[in-house]
Amino acid sequence: MVEKIIFFKLNKLLERALLQMIKKNSETELKVYSIQKEDEDSTKNLFKNEYFRGAFFEYTVNKRDSCKKINIINQLSPKTKIYVFSNKITDELVSLLEYRKINKIILMPLSYQDVKQVITELSDSKNIDVDPTVIKLRRLIINQQFKKTYSELLAICSKLKDQISSENISDELDKIGQLILKSDENSKKLKFFSDFDLDLLEHKSSDPIIEFFIFELMDIFYQNKLIQKKPIFVDVFKYINQNIESDLYLSNVASQSNISASYLSREISNEFGFSFNKYIQVKKVEDAKKKFYFDGEKVIDVSFKLSFSEPSYFSKIFKKIQGETPIQYKKSILLDKEKAGSKK
């Protein structure tokens, strides 16, 4: 069976690249239509009389025109899968994803792997859908306090791990970061995978990596959110992030940032849903988990490195936040690595 797909006003270079990929990777015959000039009435007539498996738009140009045609396709041919090429994630595109008006954003410069996946799915006649877990994560982060999102972190990561391959983990998580932060500039802050590559190659275990990434993602988001409201918090978070291993008391952070302790406490509580001290404890526990996973450090060493007065107090805080003791956590990640290693 011949499946039809349609290109709407794609630039010639992009169109040529797609045609080459289709020819090389399509498992069934895909007939390609290329439309360079098409008004709304013509688009309506086209989709009334023809069924297209997929429609491709370039969102960097003719945004308004593209949105109109996307709406027409949704009304007349709801089974048509819509893909949008864009050089960045925008609020408009995220809204289209959230309301399921488009099926995928393909970031440019063009990724061969992304396009190959789309072409394969089209030729297999599979139903391609927006990843609901990522959409839920974005809605949760945008609409809820840090505390609420953090309470669901493990559940979200558990769902994500089944959808992300360890071979492409850095690329796939970076795309999630761009979707949440909607900015290439912000997402660059999340590119910390270069330090993790050797570990990934050795252990092939993606579960903790996903959790570490999502925590950093949400932490950056909420910090930036408060900074946009109160620019003075640039200094607050800069000091906290750079000194997370030190003793971070409300009074000394406030003093370093030239604001009152009561003001700092109130704003952190309002934005994050945690007291200042609890927020710092959460960040220290997340930092400890990285030290356990990547460096295999001992509990006693990590507790002192993070400026806890006693290992027993560190273990108490860790269990209260993580739900298990540091020793139990270390055992679980060791087992996780062993299982991942056995799959090599």
C-alpha positions as CSV (number, residue, x, y, z in Angstrom):
1,M,0.0,0.0,0.0
2,V,1.3,3.5,-0.9
3,E,1.2,6.0,1.9
4,K,1.1,9.7,1.0
5,I,2.9,12.4,2.9
6,I,3.0,16.1,2.2
7,F,5.6,18.9,2.6
8,F,4.4,22.4,3.2
9,K,6.8,25.2,2.0
10,L,10.0,23.4,3.1
11,N,13.2,25.0,1.9
12,K,14.8,23.2,-0.9
13,L,17.8,21.9,1.1
14,L,15.6,20.5,3.8
15,E,13.3,18.9,1.3
16,R,16.2,17.3,-0.5
17,A,17.6,15.9,2.7
18,L,14.2,14.5,3.7
19,L,13.7,12.9,0.3
20,Q,17.0,11.2,0.5
21,M,16.2,9.8,4.0
22,I,12.8,8.6,2.9
23,K,14.3,6.8,-0.1
24,K,16.9,5.1,2.1
25,N,14.9,4.3,5.2
26,S,11.2,3.8,4.3
27,E,10.1,0.2,4.6
28,T,7.0,0.8,2.5
29,E,6.4,3.1,-0.5
30,L,5.8,6.7,0.6
31,K,4.5,9.1,-2.1
32,V,5.7,12.6,-1.4
33,Y,3.8,15.8,-2.3
34,S,5.6,19.1,-2.1
35,I,3.5,22.3,-1.8
36,Q,5.2,25.6,-2.1
37,K,2.1,27.8,-2.8
38,E,-1.2,26.8,-1.2
39,D,-4.0,29.0,0.2
40,E,-6.5,28.0,2.8
41,D,-9.2,27.0,0.4
42,S,-6.8,24.9,-1.6
43,T,-5.6,23.2,1.5
44,K,-9.2,22.4,2.6
45,N,-10.0,20.9,-0.8
46,L,-6.8,18.9,-0.8
47,F,-7.5,17.3,2.6
48,K,-11.2,16.7,1.8
49,N,-10.2,14.6,-1.2
50,E,-7.0,13.0,-0.2
51,Y,-5.7,11.2,2.9
52,F,-2.1,12.0,3.9
53,R,-0.3,9.9,6.4
54,G,2.0,12.7,7.5
55,A,2.3,16.5,6.9
56,F,5.6,18.4,7.5
57,F,5.9,22.1,8.2
58,E,8.9,24.4,8.6
59,Y,8.0,26.6,11.6
60,T,10.9,29.1,11.2
61,V,9.0,30.8,8.4
62,N,5.3,31.6,7.7
63,K,4.3,30.7,11.3
64,R,0.8,32.2,11.1
65,D,0.2,30.5,7.7
66,S,1.5,27.2,9.2
67,C,-0.8,27.4,12.2
68,K,-3.8,28.0,10.0
69,K,-3.0,25.0,7.8
70,I,-2.4,22.8,10.9
71,N,-5.8,23.7,12.2
72,I,-7.4,22.8,8.9
73,I,-5.7,19.5,8.8
74,N,-6.8,18.8,12.4
75,Q,-10.4,19.5,11.5
76,L,-10.5,17.7,8.1
77,S,-8.0,14.9,8.6
78,P,-7.5,14.2,12.4
79,K,-5.6,11.0,11.7
80,T,-2.9,12.8,9.7
81,K,0.3,13.0,11.7
82,I,1.8,16.5,11.8
83,Y,5.5,17.2,12.2
84,V,7.1,20.6,12.6
85,F,10.7,21.6,11.9
86,S,11.9,24.4,14.1
87,N,15.3,25.8,15.3
88,K,13.9,26.3,18.9
89,I,11.1,25.4,21.2
90,T,8.5,28.2,21.5
91,D,5.4,28.7,23.6
92,E,3.3,28.3,20.5
93,L,4.8,25.0,19.6
94,V,4.5,23.7,23.1
95,S,0.8,24.6,23.1
96,L,0.3,22.8,19.9
97,L,1.9,19.7,21.4
98,E,-0.1,19.9,24.6
99,Y,-3.4,20.2,22.8
100,R,-2.3,17.4,20.4
101,K,-2.5,19.5,17.3
102,I,0.9,18.3,16.2
103,N,2.7,15.1,16.9
104,K,6.4,16.0,17.0
105,I,8.8,18.9,17.0
106,I,12.0,18.1,15.1
107,L,14.7,20.5,16.1
108,M,17.1,21.9,13.5
109,P,19.8,21.5,12.5
110,L,18.3,18.3,11.3
111,S,19.0,15.1,13.2
112,Y,19.3,12.1,11.0
113,Q,18.1,9.9,13.9
114,D,14.9,12.0,14.5
115,V,13.9,12.0,10.9
116,K,14.7,8.3,10.4
117,Q,12.5,7.5,13.4
118,V,9.6,9.5,12.0
119,I,9.9,7.9,8.5
120,T,10.1,4.4,10.0
121,E,7.0,5.0,12.1
122,L,5.1,6.5,9.1
123,S,6.0,3.6,6.9
124,D,5.0,1.1,9.6
125,S,1.6,2.8,9.9
126,K,2.0,3.1,13.6
127,N,0.1,5.7,15.6
128,I,2.6,8.3,16.7
129,D,1.7,10.3,19.7
130,V,3.0,13.0,21.9
131,D,4.8,11.6,25.0
132,P,2.3,12.2,27.7
133,T,4.9,11.8,30.5
134,V,6.9,14.8,29.2
135,I,3.8,16.9,28.8
136,K,2.7,16.0,32.3
137,L,6.1,16.9,33.6
138,R,6.0,20.3,31.9
139,R,2.5,21.1,33.2
140,L,3.5,20.0,36.7
141,I,6.6,22.2,36.7
142,I,4.8,25.2,35.3
143,N,1.7,24.9,37.5
144,Q,2.9,23.5,40.8
145,Q,5.4,24.4,43.4
146,F,8.8,22.8,43.5
147,K,7.7,20.7,46.5
148,K,4.8,19.1,44.6
149,T,6.9,18.4,41.5
150,Y,9.7,16.9,43.7
151,S,7.3,14.6,45.4
152,E,6.4,13.1,42.0
153,L,10.0,13.0,40.7
154,L,10.6,9.3,41.1
155,A,7.3,8.3,39.5
156,I,7.9,10.6,36.5
157,C,11.5,9.2,36.1
158,S,10.2,5.7,36.3
159,K,7.9,6.3,33.3
160,L,10.6,8.2,31.4
161,K,13.2,5.4,31.7
162,D,11.1,3.0,29.7
163,Q,11.0,5.5,26.8
164,I,14.7,6.6,26.7
165,S,17.4,4.4,25.4
166,S,20.8,4.6,27.2
167,E,22.6,4.8,23.9
168,N,21.0,8.2,23.1
169,I,20.3,9.4,26.6
170,S,22.1,12.7,26.4
171,D,20.3,13.8,23.2
172,E,16.9,12.6,24.3
173,L,17.1,14.2,27.7
174,D,18.4,17.4,26.2
175,K,15.3,17.6,24.0
176,I,13.2,17.2,27.1
177,G,15.2,20.0,28.7
178,Q,14.5,22.3,25.7
179,L,10.8,21.4,25.8
180,I,10.6,22.3,29.5
181,L,12.8,25.4,29.4
182,K,11.8,26.4,25.8
183,S,15.2,27.9,25.2
184,D,18.4,26.7,23.6
185,E,20.3,29.1,25.8
186,N,18.8,27.7,29.0
187,S,19.1,24.1,27.9
188,K,22.9,24.5,27.4
189,K,23.1,24.7,31.2
190,L,21.9,21.1,31.3
191,K,24.6,19.7,29.1
192,F,26.5,18.1,31.9
193,F,26.7,14.7,30.2
194,S,30.3,15.0,29.0
195,D,31.3,14.2,32.6
196,F,29.0,11.2,32.6
197,D,29.8,9.5,29.3
198,L,32.5,7.1,30.6
199,D,30.1,6.0,33.4
200,L,27.3,5.4,30.9
201,L,29.6,3.4,28.6
202,E,30.7,1.3,31.6
203,H,27.4,0.7,33.3
204,K,24.7,1.2,30.7
205,S,22.4,2.3,33.5
206,S,20.2,5.2,32.7
207,D,17.8,5.3,35.6
208,P,19.8,7.5,38.0
209,I,21.0,9.7,35.1
210,I,17.4,10.5,34.3
211,E,16.6,11.4,37.9
212,F,19.6,13.6,38.3
213,F,18.8,15.4,35.0
214,I,15.1,16.0,35.8
215,F,16.0,17.3,39.2
216,E,18.5,19.8,37.8
217,L,16.0,20.7,35.1
218,M,13.3,21.6,37.6
219,D,15.8,23.3,40.0
220,I,16.9,25.6,37.1
221,F,13.3,26.2,36.1
222,Y,12.2,27.3,39.6
223,Q,15.3,29.3,40.3
224,N,14.8,31.2,37.0
225,K,11.2,31.7,37.7
226,L,11.9,33.4,41.0
227,I,14.8,35.4,39.4
228,Q,12.4,36.8,36.8
229,K,10.1,38.0,39.5
230,K,12.9,39.2,41.9
231,P,16.2,39.8,40.0
232,I,18.1,40.1,43.3
233,F,17.9,36.3,43.6
234,V,20.5,35.9,40.9
235,D,23.1,36.4,43.7
236,V,21.2,34.2,46.1
237,F,21.1,31.1,43.8
238,K,24.6,31.8,42.5
239,Y,25.9,31.6,46.1
240,I,23.9,28.5,46.9
241,N,24.8,26.6,43.8
242,Q,28.5,27.4,44.1
243,N,28.6,26.5,47.8
244,I,26.3,23.6,48.2
245,E,29.0,21.6,50.0
246,S,29.4,24.3,52.6
247,D,27.3,25.2,55.7
248,L,24.4,27.2,54.2
249,Y,22.4,28.9,56.9
250,L,19.6,31.3,56.2
251,S,21.5,34.2,57.9
252,N,24.8,33.8,56.0
253,V,23.2,33.3,52.6
254,A,21.0,36.4,53.2
255,S,24.1,38.4,54.3
256,Q,26.1,37.3,51.3
257,S,23.2,38.4,49.0
258,N,22.5,41.7,50.8
259,I,18.9,40.9,51.7
260,S,17.1,40.3,54.9
261,A,16.8,36.7,56.3
262,S,13.0,37.1,56.6
263,Y,12.7,38.2,53.0
264,L,14.8,35.3,51.8
265,S,12.9,32.8,53.8
266,R,9.5,34.1,52.7
267,E,10.3,34.1,49.0
268,I,11.9,30.7,49.0
269,S,8.9,29.3,50.8
270,N,6.4,30.9,48.5
271,E,8.1,29.7,45.3
272,F,9.4,26.3,46.3
273,G,6.9,25.2,48.9
274,F,9.8,24.3,51.2
275,S,11.4,26.2,54.0
276,F,14.9,27.5,53.2
277,N,16.6,24.8,55.3
278,K,14.5,22.0,53.7
279,Y,15.3,23.3,50.2
280,I,19.1,23.2,51.0
281,Q,18.7,19.7,52.5
282,V,17.0,18.5,49.3
283,K,19.8,19.9,47.1
284,K,22.5,18.3,49.4
285,V,20.8,14.9,49.3
286,E,20.6,15.1,45.4
287,D,24.3,16.0,45.4
288,A,25.1,13.1,47.7
289,K,23.3,10.7,45.4
290,K,25.5,11.8,42.5
291,K,28.6,11.3,44.6
292,F,27.5,7.8,45.6
293,Y,26.6,6.9,42.0
294,F,29.5,8.3,40.0
295,D,32.3,8.3,42.5
296,G,31.3,5.5,44.8
297,E,32.2,7.6,47.8
298,K,31.6,6.3,51.4
299,V,28.7,7.6,53.4
300,I,30.9,9.1,56.1
301,D,33.0,10.9,53.5
302,V,30.0,12.4,51.7
303,S,28.4,13.5,55.0
304,F,31.5,15.5,56.0
305,K,32.0,16.8,52.4
306,L,28.5,18.2,52.5
307,S,29.2,19.8,55.9
308,F,26.9,17.6,58.0
309,S,28.0,17.6,61.6
310,E,27.6,13.8,62.0
311,P,27.1,10.9,59.6
312,S,24.1,9.8,61.7
313,Y,22.4,13.2,61.2
314,F,23.2,13.1,57.4
315,S,21.6,9.6,57.3
316,K,18.5,10.8,59.1
317,I,18.0,13.7,56.7
318,F,18.8,11.5,53.7
319,K,16.2,8.9,54.7
320,K,13.6,11.5,55.4
321,I,13.9,13.0,51.9
322,Q,14.8,9.9,49.9
323,G,12.8,7.3,51.8
324,E,15.8,5.0,52.4
325,T,19.1,5.3,54.1
326,P,22.3,6.2,52.3
327,I,23.5,2.6,52.7
328,Q,20.3,1.3,51.2
329,Y,20.6,3.7,48.3
330,K,24.2,2.7,47.6
331,K,23.1,-1.0,47.6
332,S,20.3,-0.3,45.2
333,I,22.5,1.6,42.7
334,L,25.1,-1.1,42.9
335,L,22.4,-3.7,42.1
336,D,21.2,-1.5,39.3
337,K,24.7,-1.3,37.8
338,E,25.1,-5.0,38.0
339,K,21.9,-5.7,36.2
340,A,22.8,-3.2,33.5
341,G,26.2,-4.8,33.1
342,S,24.7,-8.2,32.7
343,K,22.7,-7.0,29.7
344,K,25.8,-6.1,27.8
